[in-house]
Amino acid sequence: MIEWNGKEYRCPVEVTMDVLSGKWKSLMLWHLHDGTKRYKELERIVPGVSQKMLTQQLKELERDGLLIRTVYPEIPPRVEYSLTELGQSTFPILEMMHSWGVGKLGLVESD
């Protein structure tokens, strides 16, 4: 057995899938690779995500050490999200998924 973040798993792939699971987490990580984003920016570039789900998955990514949430003491408060070193390390995985989708499924990106 493997223990990570207080949970037990049978296999490292299971841990990885748990950390990256969720329809929106991989997309958020993909876009945060380009740099720090504010909540509304993430909401705009991840179309279809509800505010509740965006907030929940951002909290999970923060809990798992993949992103940092920075709150600036301003009125109104400014909150920014950026990747940690662990979060940055997911990019090769996401890049492989992107390449697989383009190469094997024939997907074409549009603007």
N, C-alpha and C positions, 0 to 999 in steps of 0.2 A: 504494500500500500504506500501511497504517496500522500503526504499532508501538505497543503498549501492554503494559506489564508484561513486556517481553522476548519478546512474541509478535507475529507479524504477522497482520494481518486485511485483508480487502478492503473492508469497509464498517463504519461506526459501529454499525449495527444488529447486526452480527456480534459486535462487542466487547461491546455491552450484553447480548446473549443469553448470551455466555460468562460474564459477571460474574454475571448473575441466574439462570443455568441451574441445574438441579438441582431435584428435586421439593420440597425443603424450604427452600431459601434464601429464596424469596419469602415463605413463611409465617413464617420466623424474623424477617425484616425487618419484616413486617406487625405482629407482636406486639411487637417491640422498639421500634416507634414509640410505644407506650404508656409506655415507660420501661425502665429498667435491669432486667435479669432475671438470675437465677442459672441455672446449668446445669440443675439439677433442674426449675426452673420451665419452662424451654424444653422439656425432655423431656416434661413433663406437658401443655403446651399445644399441642405438635406431635405428636399421637397417631400411632403407627405408625412413627415414626423410630427406627432402632436407635441404640444408643450410638455405635457406630463411625461411622455416617453423620452423626449430629449433630456429633460431634467433628470429622470431616473437613470438613463444610460450614462450621462455625464458623471453622475454621482458614483456609479459602479466603476467607471474607468478611473476616476480619482481614487476610489477605495483600493482598486487593484494596482495602483501606482503607475498607471499609463499616462495620466495627465495631471497637470497642476492647475488649480483654480485660484486666480489672483483677484482679490477684491480691493479696489482702490477707494480710500475714504473721501469720496466726493459726493456731491448732491447733484443729480441722482447718482447712486453708487455705480461704478463702472466695474464690470466683471469680465475677466479675460481667461481664456483657456489655452494652454500650450502643452506640448508633449514633453514628458520626462525622457530620460535616456532609454528607459524600458519601452516607452511608447514609440520612440524613434526606431527602436529595434524591430518593430512590427512591419516597418515599411517594405523590406524585401519580401515578406510573405504576401502583403497586399499587392505589391508589384507583380509577383508571380501569378496571383489570381487575375489581375488585370490582363497580363500577357496571355494567360490561358483563355480567358473570355474572348479576346481579340483573335488569337491564333486558332483555337479549336472550335469555337462557336461562331466565328465569323462576325463578331460584333463590331460595329462601326460607331465611333463617338461622333456626336454632333455638337455644335456650339450652343 
